[in-house]
Amino acid sequence: MKTLIIVVRRNLKLFFKDKGMFFSALITPMRLLVLYATFLAKVYRDSFASALPEGMAIADKLLNGTVASQLISALLAVSCVTVSFCANLLMIQDKANASIRDFEVSPVKRPILAAGYYIASAASTLIVSFCALGICLVYLSTQGWYMTFTDVILTCLDVFGLTLFGTALSSCVNFFLSTNGQASAVGTIVSAGYGFICGAYMPISNFGEGLQKVLSFFPGTYGTCLLKNHMMRGVFEEMESVGFPSRIVEAIKDSVDVNIYFFSQKVTIAAMAVVLAASVLFFTGLFVMFHILKKRAKAK
């Protein structure tokens, strides 16, 4: 245990000492928030207002709160995963500069080394993710706050779960990379594509039926929906309290992926949480298996 703590501490120090790696991870959610608030917020507001039935009005605070909740839940869903790929670059850098060879000839066992990368990556990503969450909540309070204390706690748990999912996924992917060029290419692909396949950049309900069924098999989709459910619960409750018909509220939930369906079957919040937790365990187990297979291959 002492050796593991030393390895984790070493990896964390290197991550925060490397300004390029740290600021690259920190800037990602901040850049998305600025882009969302500057360019997409007005588009979302106009689109939402125009979609309401004729003669139905909505207060500016409720409209702004609805749009802001949708935007920042999407932002957090993406950044929890993409930031983990930035935080996990240390494992690749150690391979690229041959530092990993020093560990391999040292008394540090391979499982300890692998666990050190995993835990340090998760810890650094959690720090950045919760900093981003704090900034997002401040932004939400300026637009329209409808969250309860329970909603905030559940949102924190969602961020924690998505961060572990991103750490496990990035650890599996980065296991096969050995150069900074490869890491940069993978990071670019993930940053550009993950937001679409998890329903963050565009609600899955806007896609074709066939693509919706395909995306329903992706665990990131359910993590995004969890965030939307917990961050937007208050605005939907407020809509009902001011007289919105329940069918209209349900239609809005469908349109923004608060409600998600697996082959026409509505997925419950509990089921979403189970899928996310199972995905974390699956990719973590896969990462462990990769190291076991590598050890056996070298032993032959």
C-alpha positions as CSV (number, residue, x, y, z in Angstrom):
1,M,0.0,0.0,0.0
2,K,2.9,2.4,0.8
3,T,4.4,1.8,-2.6
4,L,1.1,2.4,-4.3
5,I,0.7,5.7,-2.5
6,I,4.2,6.8,-3.5
7,V,3.4,5.9,-7.2
8,V,0.1,7.8,-7.1
9,R,1.7,10.8,-5.5
10,R,4.4,10.8,-8.1
11,N,1.9,10.7,-11.0
12,L,-0.2,13.4,-9.5
13,K,2.8,15.7,-9.0
14,L,3.9,15.2,-12.5
15,F,0.4,15.9,-13.9
16,F,0.0,19.2,-12.0
17,K,3.6,20.1,-12.6
18,D,3.2,19.7,-16.4
19,K,1.4,23.0,-17.2
20,G,0.6,21.9,-20.7
21,M,-1.1,18.7,-19.5
22,F,-2.9,20.4,-16.6
23,F,-4.2,23.4,-18.4
24,S,-5.2,21.3,-21.4
25,A,-7.4,19.3,-19.1
26,L,-8.8,22.3,-17.3
27,I,-9.4,24.5,-20.4
28,T,-11.5,21.8,-22.1
29,P,-14.7,22.2,-20.0
30,M,-14.1,26.0,-19.7
31,R,-13.9,26.3,-23.5
32,L,-17.1,24.3,-23.9
33,L,-18.9,26.4,-21.4
34,V,-17.9,29.7,-23.1
35,L,-18.9,28.3,-26.5
36,Y,-22.2,27.0,-25.2
37,A,-23.1,30.2,-23.3
38,T,-22.0,32.5,-26.2
39,F,-23.2,30.7,-29.3
40,L,-25.6,27.9,-28.4
41,A,-27.6,29.3,-25.6
42,K,-29.6,31.7,-27.8
43,V,-30.1,29.0,-30.5
44,Y,-31.5,26.6,-27.8
45,R,-33.7,29.3,-26.3
46,D,-35.2,30.3,-29.7
47,S,-35.6,26.7,-30.7
48,F,-37.3,25.8,-27.4
49,A,-39.6,28.8,-27.4
50,S,-40.7,28.2,-31.0
51,A,-41.5,24.5,-30.3
52,L,-44.1,25.4,-27.6
53,P,-47.7,25.2,-28.7
54,E,-49.2,28.5,-29.9
55,G,-50.4,30.7,-27.1
56,M,-48.3,29.0,-24.4
57,A,-45.9,31.4,-22.8
58,I,-42.9,30.6,-20.6
59,A,-41.2,32.9,-18.1
60,D,-37.7,34.0,-19.1
61,K,-36.2,32.6,-15.9
62,L,-37.7,29.2,-16.5
63,L,-36.7,29.3,-20.1
64,N,-33.1,30.3,-19.3
65,G,-32.9,27.7,-16.5
66,T,-34.1,25.0,-18.8
67,V,-31.6,25.8,-21.5
68,A,-28.7,26.3,-19.1
69,S,-29.4,23.0,-17.4
70,Q,-29.5,21.2,-20.7
71,L,-26.3,22.8,-21.8
72,I,-24.2,22.3,-18.7
73,S,-25.3,18.7,-18.3
74,A,-24.2,18.0,-21.8
75,L,-20.9,19.9,-21.1
76,L,-20.2,17.9,-18.0
77,A,-21.1,14.6,-19.7
78,V,-18.4,15.3,-22.4
79,S,-15.7,16.8,-20.2
80,C,-15.7,14.0,-17.6
81,V,-14.6,11.6,-20.3
82,T,-12.5,13.8,-22.5
83,V,-10.6,15.3,-19.6
84,S,-9.7,11.7,-18.4
85,F,-7.9,11.2,-21.7
86,C,-5.8,14.3,-21.0
87,A,-5.1,13.2,-17.4
88,N,-4.1,9.7,-18.7
89,L,-1.4,11.1,-21.0
90,L,1.2,10.5,-18.3
91,M,1.1,6.8,-18.9
92,I,1.9,7.4,-22.6
93,Q,4.6,9.9,-21.8
94,D,6.3,7.5,-19.6
95,K,6.4,5.0,-22.5
96,A,7.5,7.7,-24.9
97,N,10.5,8.9,-22.8
98,A,11.3,5.4,-21.6
99,S,10.6,6.2,-18.0
100,I,8.5,3.0,-17.8
101,R,11.7,0.9,-18.3
102,D,13.0,2.3,-15.0
103,F,9.9,1.1,-13.2
104,E,10.1,-2.3,-14.9
105,V,13.5,-3.0,-13.5
106,S,12.7,-1.5,-10.1
107,P,11.1,-3.5,-7.2
108,V,7.7,-1.9,-8.1
109,K,5.4,-4.6,-9.2
110,R,3.4,-4.2,-12.4
111,P,0.0,-4.3,-10.7
112,I,1.1,-1.5,-8.4
113,L,2.3,0.5,-11.3
114,A,-0.9,0.0,-13.3
115,A,-3.1,0.9,-10.3
116,G,-0.9,4.0,-9.7
117,Y,-1.7,5.3,-13.2
118,Y,-5.4,4.4,-12.9
119,I,-5.9,6.0,-9.4
120,A,-3.8,9.1,-10.2
121,S,-5.7,9.6,-13.5
122,A,-9.1,9.3,-11.7
123,A,-8.0,11.7,-9.0
124,S,-6.7,14.4,-11.3
125,T,-9.8,14.1,-13.5
126,L,-12.1,14.3,-10.5
127,I,-10.4,17.5,-9.4
128,V,-10.9,19.1,-12.8
129,S,-14.4,17.8,-13.2
130,F,-15.6,19.1,-9.9
131,C,-14.0,22.4,-10.5
132,A,-16.0,22.5,-13.8
133,L,-19.1,21.4,-12.0
134,G,-18.7,24.3,-9.5
135,I,-18.3,26.9,-12.3
136,C,-21.3,25.4,-14.1
137,L,-23.5,25.6,-11.0
138,V,-22.5,29.3,-10.6
139,Y,-23.5,29.9,-14.2
140,L,-26.8,28.1,-13.7
141,S,-27.6,30.2,-10.7
142,T,-27.3,33.3,-12.9
143,Q,-29.7,31.9,-15.4
144,G,-32.4,30.2,-13.4
145,W,-31.9,27.9,-10.4
146,Y,-34.5,25.1,-9.8
147,M,-32.2,22.4,-8.3
148,T,-32.7,21.1,-4.8
149,F,-29.9,20.0,-2.5
150,T,-30.7,16.4,-3.4
151,D,-30.4,17.2,-7.1
152,V,-27.0,18.7,-6.5
153,I,-25.8,15.6,-4.5
154,L,-27.1,13.3,-7.2
155,T,-25.4,15.4,-9.9
156,C,-22.1,15.1,-8.0
157,L,-22.5,11.3,-7.9
158,D,-23.2,11.4,-11.7
159,V,-20.0,13.4,-12.3
160,F,-18.1,10.9,-10.1
161,G,-19.5,7.9,-12.0
162,L,-18.8,9.4,-15.4
163,T,-15.3,10.3,-14.3
164,L,-14.6,6.7,-13.3
165,F,-16.1,5.6,-16.6
166,G,-13.9,8.0,-18.5
167,T,-10.8,6.9,-16.5
168,A,-11.5,3.2,-17.2
169,L,-12.2,3.8,-20.9
170,S,-9.1,6.0,-21.4
171,S,-6.9,3.5,-19.5
172,C,-8.0,0.7,-21.9
173,V,-7.5,2.8,-25.0
174,N,-4.2,4.4,-23.9
175,F,-2.8,1.0,-22.9
176,F,-2.0,0.3,-26.6
177,L,-0.5,3.8,-27.3
178,S,3.2,4.5,-26.9
179,T,3.9,7.9,-28.6
180,N,2.6,11.4,-28.0
181,G,1.5,11.6,-31.6
182,Q,-0.8,8.6,-31.1
183,A,-2.2,10.1,-27.9
184,S,-2.8,13.4,-29.7
185,A,-4.7,11.7,-32.5
186,V,-6.8,9.6,-30.2
187,G,-7.6,12.7,-28.0
188,T,-8.7,14.6,-31.1
189,I,-11.0,11.8,-32.2
190,V,-12.5,11.4,-28.8
191,S,-13.0,15.1,-28.3
192,A,-14.7,15.4,-31.7
193,G,-16.8,12.3,-31.7
194,Y,-17.7,11.4,-28.1
195,G,-20.2,14.3,-27.7
196,F,-22.2,13.1,-30.6
197,I,-22.4,9.4,-29.8
198,C,-23.4,10.1,-26.1
199,G,-26.2,12.6,-27.1
200,A,-24.4,15.7,-25.6
201,Y,-24.0,17.8,-28.7
202,M,-27.3,16.8,-30.2
203,P,-30.1,15.0,-28.5
204,I,-30.4,11.4,-29.7
205,S,-34.1,12.0,-30.3
206,N,-33.1,14.1,-33.3
207,F,-31.3,11.1,-35.0
208,G,-32.9,8.5,-37.1
209,E,-34.6,5.5,-35.5
210,G,-31.8,3.1,-36.6
211,L,-29.0,5.3,-35.2
212,Q,-31.0,5.8,-32.0
213,K,-31.1,2.0,-31.4
214,V,-27.3,1.8,-32.1
215,L,-26.5,4.6,-29.6
216,S,-28.7,3.0,-27.0
217,F,-26.0,0.3,-26.6
218,F,-23.4,3.0,-25.6
219,P,-22.9,3.4,-21.8
220,G,-22.0,7.1,-22.2
221,T,-25.5,7.7,-23.4
222,Y,-27.0,6.7,-20.1
223,G,-24.4,8.8,-18.2
224,T,-25.5,11.8,-20.1
225,C,-29.2,11.1,-19.5
226,L,-28.5,10.7,-15.7
227,L,-27.0,14.2,-15.6
228,K,-29.9,15.6,-17.6
229,N,-32.4,13.9,-15.3
230,H,-30.9,15.3,-12.1
231,M,-30.0,18.7,-13.4
232,M,-33.4,19.3,-15.2
233,R,-35.8,17.7,-12.7
234,G,-36.5,21.0,-11.0
235,V,-37.3,22.9,-14.3
236,F,-39.8,20.2,-15.3
237,E,-41.4,20.3,-11.8
238,E,-41.7,24.1,-12.2
239,M,-43.3,23.7,-15.6
240,E,-46.0,21.5,-14.2
241,S,-46.6,23.8,-11.3
242,V,-47.2,26.8,-13.6
243,G,-49.7,24.9,-15.6
244,F,-47.9,23.0,-18.4
245,P,-49.9,20.0,-19.4
246,S,-48.2,16.7,-18.5
247,R,-48.1,15.5,-22.1
248,I,-46.2,18.7,-23.1
249,V,-43.7,18.2,-20.3
250,E,-43.2,14.5,-21.3
251,A,-42.7,15.6,-25.0
252,I,-40.1,18.1,-23.9
253,K,-38.3,15.4,-21.8
254,D,-38.3,13.1,-24.9
255,S,-36.9,15.9,-27.1
256,V,-33.9,16.6,-24.8
257,D,-33.2,13.0,-23.9
258,V,-34.3,13.2,-20.3
259,N,-36.4,10.3,-21.3
260,I,-34.5,7.7,-23.3
261,Y,-35.7,4.4,-24.8
262,F,-34.1,1.1,-25.4
263,F,-36.0,-0.4,-28.4
264,S,-39.2,1.5,-27.5
265,Q,-38.8,0.6,-23.8
266,K,-38.4,3.6,-21.5
267,V,-35.2,3.3,-19.4
268,T,-35.5,4.1,-15.7
269,I,-33.1,6.2,-13.8
270,A,-32.1,3.2,-11.7
271,A,-31.3,1.2,-14.9
272,M,-29.2,4.1,-16.2
273,A,-27.1,4.1,-13.0
274,V,-26.7,0.3,-13.2
275,V,-25.5,0.5,-16.8
276,L,-23.0,3.2,-15.9
277,A,-21.7,1.3,-12.9
278,A,-21.4,-1.9,-14.9
279,S,-19.5,-0.1,-17.6
280,V,-17.0,1.2,-15.1
281,L,-16.5,-2.4,-13.7
282,F,-16.3,-3.8,-17.2
283,F,-13.6,-1.4,-18.6
284,T,-11.6,-1.6,-15.3
285,G,-11.6,-5.4,-15.5
286,L,-10.6,-5.1,-19.2
287,F,-7.7,-2.9,-18.2
288,V,-6.6,-5.4,-15.6
289,M,-6.9,-8.2,-18.1
290,F,-4.7,-6.3,-20.6
291,H,-1.9,-6.2,-18.0
292,I,-2.3,-9.8,-17.2
293,L,-2.0,-10.9,-20.8
294,K,1.0,-8.6,-21.4
295,K,2.7,-10.1,-18.4
296,R,2.1,-13.6,-19.7
297,A,3.3,-12.7,-23.1
298,K,6.6,-11.4,-21.7
299,A,7.0,-14.5,-19.6
300,K,7.0,-16.8,-22.6
